[in-house]
Amino acid sequence: MEEDRVWVQMFHIYCFAYPESLEEWRRPIPPHKRCGRIAILYPDKLYSYIYHHYAIVKEGYFKGDKYQSIAIHENIAFSYFETPRDRYITSVKRNASQESIELQNWTNVDPESHFIHLPGSNGQNFWEIPCYFSISDS
């Protein structure tokens, strides 16, 4: 784009759970920390990244942080999560008995090859954005 922007639309591609109700989605214990982080994807790997993350969610068996989410704008991925990360473990299908085949498919395509490492990320795929403030209802 030719102009600076404060806001861009992002497309949600990944989560471990969808809200079923306001009551179900409320946290009984507030998080210690709310975290945002970004990653830059190689343009020729963007569709592979989206495809595999969408497939993992559609399958619905991969377990993880209920409140984690990943959205995409162009080749920038934004990830939100909360700490501690092991407090609310679930899966989209709320089924802990099956393992994710799609996660294995993602692992097989070399996830590391999808990321451009940002300066200051210490070789990590995602670079954590400092949290200056957060809003909570608790």
Order of alpha helices (4+ residues) and beta strands (2+ residues): beta-alpha-beta-alpha-beta-beta-beta-beta-alpha-beta-beta
